[in-house]
Amino acid sequence: MDQNWLEQIRMRIDQALDNTLGTHLGDSKLLDAARYSVLRGGKRLRPALVYAAADAAGASPDAADAAAIAVELLHAYSLIHDDLPAMDDDALRRGQPTTHIAFDEATAILAGDALQALAFSILGEADSRTDQMRVKQLNLLGEAVGFQGMALGQAIDLESEGKALSLDALKAMHAKKTGALITASVLMGATCGNPSDDDWDALTQAGQAIGLAFQIQDDILDEVAPTETLGKTQGRDQMLGKSTFPGLLGLEASEHEAYALVEIAQEALARVAGDTTMLEQLARLSVERTN
């Protein structure tokens, strides 16, 4: 992985997130909770995918800023709500108390709601993007997180606790819960440029493969990485009786599956006309990360 590029992207998105939260939310306990949730670390994989896909589509980073901010705000909202007592009931995120522990449950819920709304507001703002680009990005994000995307995936996950899912059912669930937003991040970045239909299809396939590979690595790390490295409670999936890839396949086979998905992503990216170097490296990072 080009660490210099990734560090520059992280610095860019962190500054943009900081500015966005200060500009749009004012000064309140709600803002404090939102800032706590968004700015206290994170891999920033999703905005990095936005910028990398924009580059592959021939667009500048400036054109991709709104989409990068939006996907990270949306991701932060999802983490706040996933950690709530009614969801996964977790007390640790990114090595610190979860938002509902650091503040209170009502504030956490409202901070998540505000971040979700802000993500769509940012996408709708006028900048160098055309109206068509903005509308397309709004549609992509809405579809990724709604009734056929992340929310449905989370609902299935909660309903499946204590049950043994088949491998196909597990893949289908995580294609929605995790993969949909990762795929949308790639496509929202591509929308900043002018990809051909063939490029769009290849980027969609790559995003889907990266999303599932990322989730498999999450499941692996939940079993083998210590809490200090993960930044969240190790073994939480087993405690909640969730079906996982290692639980179905074993650790070694799960690792092989993750790397096979990376190969699928890279083969798809090879069909894209633009420069996909950073997308290819991010695909590999999704399974080589340690947290």
DRENBA-980870 format. One record per residue (C-alpha): residue in one letter; chain; x, y, z. Coordinates in pm, whole numbers, plus 50000, padded with zeros to 5 digits. Layout:
N
{aa->a, ch->A, u->X, v->Y, w->Z}
...
END
This chain:
291
{aa->m, ch->A, u->50000, v->50000, w->50000}
{aa->d, ch->A, u->50123, v->50350, w->49916}
{aa->q, ch->A, u->50124, v->50477, w->50274}
{aa->n, ch->A, u->50205, v->50834, w->50170}
{aa->w, ch->A, u->49894, v->50849, w->49950}
{aa->l, ch->A, u->49678, v->50691, w->50219}
{aa->e, ch->A, u->49807, v->50925, w->50487}
{aa->q, ch->A, u->49740, v->51226, w->50263}
{aa->i, ch->A, u->49386, v->51101, w->50206}
{aa->r, ch->A, u->49331, v->51051, w->50578}
{aa->m, ch->A, u->49456, v->51401, w->50654}
{aa->r, ch->A, u->49236, v->51545, w->50378}
{aa->i, ch->A, u->48920, v->51368, w->50493}
{aa->d, ch->A, u->48983, v->51433, w->50863}
{aa->q, ch->A, u->49017, v->51806, w->50797}
{aa->a, ch->A, u->48708, v->51803, w->50575}
{aa->l, ch->A, u->48506, v->51616, w->50839}
{aa->d, ch->A, u->48620, v->51853, w->51113}
{aa->n, ch->A, u->48525, v->52156, w->50903}
{aa->t, ch->A, u->48191, v->52004, w->50804}
{aa->l, ch->A, u->48085, v->51923, w->51158}
{aa->g, ch->A, u->48182, v->52267, w->51281}
{aa->t, ch->A, u->47998, v->52443, w->51000}
{aa->h, ch->A, u->47674, v->52246, w->51003}
{aa->l, ch->A, u->47604, v->52145, w->51361}
{aa->g, ch->A, u->47693, v->52448, w->51570}
{aa->d, ch->A, u->47787, v->52416, w->51939}
{aa->s, ch->A, u->47595, v->52163, w->52148}
{aa->k, ch->A, u->47615, v->51830, w->52329}
{aa->l, ch->A, u->47486, v->51678, w->52006}
{aa->l, ch->A, u->47785, v->51820, w->51819}
{aa->d, ch->A, u->48022, v->51690, w->52087}
{aa->a, ch->A, u->47880, v->51340, w->52047}
{aa->a, ch->A, u->47898, v->51360, w->51669}
{aa->r, ch->A, u->48257, v->51484, w->51673}
{aa->y, ch->A, u->48349, v->51213, w->51924}
{aa->s, ch->A, u->48205, v->50947, w->51695}
{aa->v, ch->A, u->48351, v->51076, w->51369}
{aa->l, ch->A, u->48691, v->51219, w->51458}
{aa->r, ch->A, u->48842, v->50977, w->51712}
{aa->g, ch->A, u->49019, v->50757, w->51458}
{aa->g, ch->A, u->48909, v->50509, w->51195}
{aa->k, ch->A, u->49057, v->50344, w->50888}
{aa->r, ch->A, u->48888, v->50589, w->50645}
{aa->l, ch->A, u->48868, v->50306, w->50391}
{aa->r, ch->A, u->48539, v->50421, w->50242}
{aa->p, ch->A, u->48647, v->50779, w->50161}
{aa->a, ch->A, u->48977, v->50640, w->50033}
{aa->l, ch->A, u->48777, v->50422, w->49794}
{aa->v, ch->A, u->48585, v->50730, w->49680}
{aa->y, ch->A, u->48905, v->50920, w->49598}
{aa->a, ch->A, u->49069, v->50617, w->49434}
{aa->a, ch->A, u->48765, v->50552, w->49215}
{aa->a, ch->A, u->48742, v->50920, w->49122}
{aa->d, ch->A, u->49106, v->50902, w->49013}
{aa->a, ch->A, u->49031, v->50593, w->48806}
{aa->a, ch->A, u->48747, v->50783, w->48638}
{aa->g, ch->A, u->48970, v->51081, w->48561}
{aa->a, ch->A, u->48823, v->51316, w->48824}
{aa->s, ch->A, u->49009, v->51544, w->49065}
{aa->p, ch->A, u->49007, v->51497, w->49445}
{aa->d, ch->A, u->48814, v->51823, w->49477}
{aa->a, ch->A, u->48526, v->51672, w->49282}
{aa->a, ch->A, u->48522, v->51374, w->49519}
{aa->d, ch->A, u->48525, v->51561, w->49850}
{aa->a, ch->A, u->48148, v->51569, w->49903}
{aa->a, ch->A, u->48107, v->51197, w->49839}
{aa->a, ch->A, u->48404, v->51113, w->50061}
{aa->i, ch->A, u->48264, v->51319, w->50348}
{aa->a, ch->A, u->47917, v->51173, w->50302}
{aa->v, ch->A, u->48020, v->50807, w->50311}
{aa->e, ch->A, u->48228, v->50855, w->50624}
{aa->l, ch->A, u->47950, v->51044, w->50803}
{aa->l, ch->A, u->47712, v->50767, w->50707}
{aa->h, ch->A, u->47956, v->50503, w->50826}
{aa->a, ch->A, u->47996, v->50681, w->51161}
{aa->y, ch->A, u->47618, v->50691, w->51201}
{aa->s, ch->A, u->47599, v->50317, w->51137}
{aa->l, ch->A, u->47864, v->50243, w->51401}
{aa->i, ch->A, u->47687, v->50453, w->51664}
{aa->h, ch->A, u->47362, v->50269, w->51605}
{aa->d, ch->A, u->47521, v->49924, w->51572}
{aa->d, ch->A, u->47675, v->49966, w->51918}
{aa->l, ch->A, u->47347, v->50061, w->52091}
{aa->p, ch->A, u->47197, v->49829, w->52357}
{aa->a, ch->A, u->46910, v->49740, w->52122}
{aa->m, ch->A, u->47158, v->49637, w->51853}
{aa->d, ch->A, u->47497, v->49475, w->51930}
{aa->d, ch->A, u->47519, v->49634, w->52277}
{aa->d, ch->A, u->47892, v->49701, w->52265}
{aa->a, ch->A, u->48089, v->49922, w->52501}
{aa->l, ch->A, u->48410, v->49971, w->52303}
{aa->r, ch->A, u->48478, v->50123, w->51961}
{aa->r, ch->A, u->48814, v->50239, w->51824}
{aa->g, ch->A, u->48968, v->50170, w->52163}
{aa->q, ch->A, u->48736, v->50408, w->52347}
{aa->p, ch->A, u->48389, v->50390, w->52504}
{aa->t, ch->A, u->48111, v->50374, w->52248}
{aa->t, ch->A, u->47908, v->50691, w->52199}
{aa->h, ch->A, u->47611, v->50583, w->52412}
{aa->i, ch->A, u->47854, v->50502, w->52696}
{aa->a, ch->A, u->48058, v->50822, w->52664}
{aa->f, ch->A, u->47742, v->51036, w->52646}
{aa->d, ch->A, u->47403, v->50868, w->52687}
{aa->e, ch->A, u->47177, v->50652, w->52474}
{aa->a, ch->A, u->46940, v->50927, w->52362}
{aa->t, ch->A, u->47226, v->51157, w->52259}
{aa->a, ch->A, u->47392, v->50872, w->52070}
{aa->i, ch->A, u->47074, v->50798, w->51877}
{aa->l, ch->A, u->47025, v->51163, w->51788}
{aa->a, ch->A, u->47391, v->51209, w->51691}
{aa->g, ch->A, u->47356, v->50914, w->51454}
{aa->d, ch->A, u->47036, v->51058, w->51310}
{aa->a, ch->A, u->47202, v->51397, w->51258}
{aa->l, ch->A, u->47507, v->51243, w->51089}
{aa->q, ch->A, u->47288, v->51043, w->50851}
{aa->a, ch->A, u->47092, v->51354, w->50755}
{aa->l, ch->A, u->47410, v->51557, w->50717}
{aa->a, ch->A, u->47557, v->51300, w->50478}
{aa->f, ch->A, u->47271, v->51355, w->50233}
{aa->s, ch->A, u->47275, v->51731, w->50285}
{aa->i, ch->A, u->47644, v->51744, w->50193}
{aa->l, ch->A, u->47583, v->51545, w->49875}
{aa->g, ch->A, u->47313, v->51787, w->49768}
{aa->e, ch->A, u->47525, v->52100, w->49806}
{aa->a, ch->A, u->47638, v->52283, w->49494}
{aa->d, ch->A, u->48005, v->52254, w->49398}
{aa->s, ch->A, u->48203, v->52155, w->49090}
{aa->r, ch->A, u->47981, v->51848, w->49035}
{aa->t, ch->A, u->47698, v->51865, w->48786}
{aa->d, ch->A, u->47338, v->51829, w->48897}
{aa->q, ch->A, u->47334, v->51486, w->48736}
{aa->m, ch->A, u->47635, v->51377, w->48941}
{aa->r, ch->A, u->47479, v->51498, w->49266}
{aa->v, ch->A, u->47150, v->51320, w->49199}
{aa->k, ch->A, u->47329, v->50998, w->49106}
{aa->q, ch->A, u->47536, v->51007, w->49426}
{aa->l, ch->A, u->47227, v->51074, w->49637}
{aa->n, ch->A, u->47055, v->50773, w->49478}
{aa->l, ch->A, u->47358, v->50549, w->49525}
{aa->l, ch->A, u->47393, v->50635, w->49893}
{aa->g, ch->A, u->47021, v->50604, w->49964}
{aa->e, ch->A, u->47001, v->50263, w->49801}
{aa->a, ch->A, u->47313, v->50144, w->49984}
{aa->v, ch->A, u->47188, v->50221, w->50333}
{aa->g, ch->A, u->46812, v->50165, w->50315}
{aa->f, ch->A, u->46560, v->49885, w->50285}
{aa->q, ch->A, u->46770, v->49688, w->50036}
{aa->g, ch->A, u->47110, v->49777, w->50182}
{aa->m, ch->A, u->47281, v->49831, w->50515}
{aa->a, ch->A, u->46965, v->49863, w->50728}
{aa->l, ch->A, u->46823, v->49538, w->50592}
{aa->g, ch->A, u->47158, v->49365, w->50644}
{aa->q, ch->A, u->47165, v->49477, w->51007}
{aa->a, ch->A, u->46807, v->49361, w->51058}
{aa->i, ch->A, u->46889, v->49018, w->50917}
{aa->d, ch->A, u->47200, v->49003, w->51135}
{aa->l, ch->A, u->46999, v->49073, w->51451}
{aa->e, ch->A, u->46729, v->48824, w->51355}
{aa->s, ch->A, u->46993, v->48558, w->51289}
{aa->e, ch->A, u->47164, v->48566, w->51629}
{aa->g, ch->A, u->47174, v->48217, w->51772}
{aa->k, ch->A, u->47093, v->48063, w->51433}
{aa->a, ch->A, u->47322, v->47885, w->51189}
{aa->l, ch->A, u->47319, v->48061, w->50852}
{aa->s, ch->A, u->47427, v->47887, w->50535}
{aa->l, ch->A, u->47731, v->48025, w->50355}
{aa->d, ch->A, u->47513, v->48171, w->50080}
{aa->a, ch->A, u->47284, v->48337, w->50336}
{aa->l, ch->A, u->47583, v->48477, w->50524}
{aa->k, ch->A, u->47729, v->48622, w->50204}
{aa->a, ch->A, u->47393, v->48772, w->50107}
{aa->m, ch->A, u->47353, v->48933, w->50450}
{aa->h, ch->A, u->47698, v->49091, w->50449}
{aa->a, ch->A, u->47664, v->49204, w->50088}
{aa->k, ch->A, u->47397, v->49433, w->50232}
{aa->k, ch->A, u->47524, v->49509, w->50583}
{aa->t, ch->A, u->47888, v->49580, w->50490}
{aa->g, ch->A, u->47929, v->49546, w->50116}
{aa->a, ch->A, u->47658, v->49786, w->49999}
{aa->l, ch->A, u->47822, v->50098, w->50143}
{aa->i, ch->A, u->48169, v->49991, w->50028}
{aa->t, ch->A, u->48038, v->49932, w->49675}
{aa->a, ch->A, u->47856, v->50266, w->49685}
{aa->s, ch->A, u->48179, v->50438, w->49792}
{aa->v, ch->A, u->48350, v->50309, w->49477}
{aa->l, ch->A, u->48063, v->50405, w->49250}
{aa->m, ch->A, u->48011, v->50748, w->49407}
{aa->g, ch->A, u->48376, v->50820, w->49338}
{aa->a, ch->A, u->48344, v->50698, w->48981}
{aa->t, ch->A, u->48041, v->50922, w->48932}
{aa->c, ch->A, u->48271, v->51224, w->48972}
{aa->g, ch->A, u->48424, v->51136, w->48636}
{aa->n, ch->A, u->48282, v->50992, w->48318}
{aa->p, ch->A, u->48313, v->50611, w->48332}
{aa->s, ch->A, u->48191, v->50401, w->48043}
{aa->d, ch->A, u->47921, v->50138, w->48097}
{aa->d, ch->A, u->48190, v->49869, w->48092}
{aa->d, ch->A, u->48396, v->50059, w->48349}
{aa->w, ch->A, u->48087, v->50098, w->48568}
{aa->d, ch->A, u->48014, v->49725, w->48558}
{aa->a, ch->A, u->48376, v->49641, w->48641}
{aa->l, ch->A, u->48387, v->49889, w->48928}
{aa->t, ch->A, u->48061, v->49750, w->49065}
{aa->q, ch->A, u->48202, v->49398, w->49061}
{aa->a, ch->A, u->48523, v->49517, w->49225}
{aa->g, ch->A, u->48335, v->49705, w->49497}
{aa->q, ch->A, u->48120, v->49404, w->49578}
{aa->a, ch->A, u->48424, v->49178, w->49604}
{aa->i, ch->A, u->48613, v->49426, w->49823}
{aa->g, ch->A, u->48311, v->49463, w->50051}
{aa->l, ch->A, u->48279, v->49090, w->50113}
{aa->a, ch->A, u->48655, v->49045, w->50153}
{aa->f, ch->A, u->48655, v->49326, w->50411}
{aa->q, ch->A, u->48381, v->49153, w->50611}
{aa->i, ch->A, u->48557, v->48816, w->50604}
{aa->q, ch->A, u->48869, v->48982, w->50743}
{aa->d, ch->A, u->48653, v->49145, w->51012}
{aa->d, ch->A, u->48526, v->48801, w->51113}
{aa->i, ch->A, u->48880, v->48661, w->51118}
{aa->l, ch->A, u->49012, v->48947, w->51330}
{aa->d, ch->A, u->48724, v->48908, w->51574}
{aa->e, ch->A, u->48861, v->48563, w->51652}
{aa->v, ch->A, u->49237, v->48613, w->51642}
{aa->a, ch->A, u->49319, v->48977, w->51720}
{aa->p, ch->A, u->49336, v->49109, w->52078}
{aa->t, ch->A, u->49095, v->49378, w->52192}
{aa->e, ch->A, u->49381, v->49628, w->52217}
{aa->t, ch->A, u->49458, v->49586, w->51847}
{aa->l, ch->A, u->49099, v->49566, w->51729}
{aa->g, ch->A, u->48984, v->49869, w->51923}
{aa->k, ch->A, u->48661, v->49683, w->51999}
{aa->t, ch->A, u->48567, v->49382, w->52209}
{aa->q, ch->A, u->48740, v->49069, w->52077}
{aa->g, ch->A, u->48515, v->48764, w->52036}
{aa->r, ch->A, u->48198, v->48970, w->52038}
{aa->d, ch->A, u->48046, v->48780, w->51744}
{aa->q, ch->A, u->48072, v->48451, w->51930}
{aa->m, ch->A, u->47923, v->48605, w->52246}
{aa->l, ch->A, u->47620, v->48719, w->52046}
{aa->g, ch->A, u->47582, v->48384, w->51868}
{aa->k, ch->A, u->47641, v->48529, w->51522}
{aa->s, ch->A, u->47721, v->48321, w->51217}
{aa->t, ch->A, u->48068, v->48407, w->51088}
{aa->f, ch->A, u->48290, v->48296, w->50803}
{aa->p, ch->A, u->48546, v->48129, w->51033}
{aa->g, ch->A, u->48260, v->47959, w->51216}
{aa->l, ch->A, u->48138, v->47809, w->50888}
{aa->l, ch->A, u->48464, v->47761, w->50697}
{aa->g, ch->A, u->48742, v->47770, w->50957}
{aa->l, ch->A, u->49013, v->48034, w->50974}
{aa->e, ch->A, u->49237, v->47905, w->50695}
{aa->a, ch->A, u->48956, v->47858, w->50445}
{aa->s, ch->A, u->48815, v->48200, w->50536}
{aa->e, ch->A, u->49151, v->48359, w->50463}
{aa->h, ch->A, u->49165, v->48181, w->50126}
{aa->e, ch->A, u->48813, v->48304, w->50048}
{aa->a, ch->A, u->48908, v->48663, w->50132}
{aa->y, ch->A, u->49214, v->48658, w->49908}
{aa->a, ch->A, u->49015, v->48494, w->49627}
{aa->l, ch->A, u->48776, v->48789, w->49645}
{aa->v, ch->A, u->49069, v->49030, w->49623}
{aa->e, ch->A, u->49177, v->48853, w->49305}
{aa->i, ch->A, u->48823, v->48890, w->49167}
{aa->a, ch->A, u->48835, v->49262, w->49247}
{aa->q, ch->A, u->49173, v->49306, w->49083}
{aa->e, ch->A, u->49065, v->49115, w->48771}
{aa->a, ch->A, u->48762, v->49343, w->48744}
{aa->l, ch->A, u->48975, v->49654, w->48794}
{aa->a, ch->A, u->49207, v->49540, w->48515}
{aa->r, ch->A, u->48914, v->49596, w->48276}
{aa->v, ch->A, u->48879, v->49962, w->48375}
{aa->a, ch->A, u->49027, v->50210, w->48127}
{aa->g, ch->A, u->49163, v->50449, w->48391}
{aa->d, ch->A, u->49438, v->50414, w->48650}
{aa->t, ch->A, u->49316, v->50172, w->48920}
{aa->t, ch->A, u->49645, v->50138, w->49108}
{aa->m, ch->A, u->49511, v->50278, w->49433}
{aa->l, ch->A, u->49188, v->50080, w->49410}
{aa->e, ch->A, u->49389, v->49763, w->49365}
{aa->q, ch->A, u->49601, v->49848, w->49669}
{aa->l, ch->A, u->49293, v->49925, w->49878}
{aa->a, ch->A, u->49145, v->49590, w->49779}
{aa->r, ch->A, u->49451, v->49417, w->49920}
{aa->l, ch->A, u->49451, v->49638, w->50228}
{aa->s, ch->A, u->49099, v->49519, w->50306}
{aa->v, ch->A, u->49236, v->49175, w->50389}
{aa->e, ch->A, u->49586, v->49266, w->50512}
{aa->r, ch->A, u->49474, v->49509, w->50782}
{aa->t, ch->A, u->49505, v->49417, w->51151}
{aa->n, ch->A, u->49211, v->49612, w->51288}
END
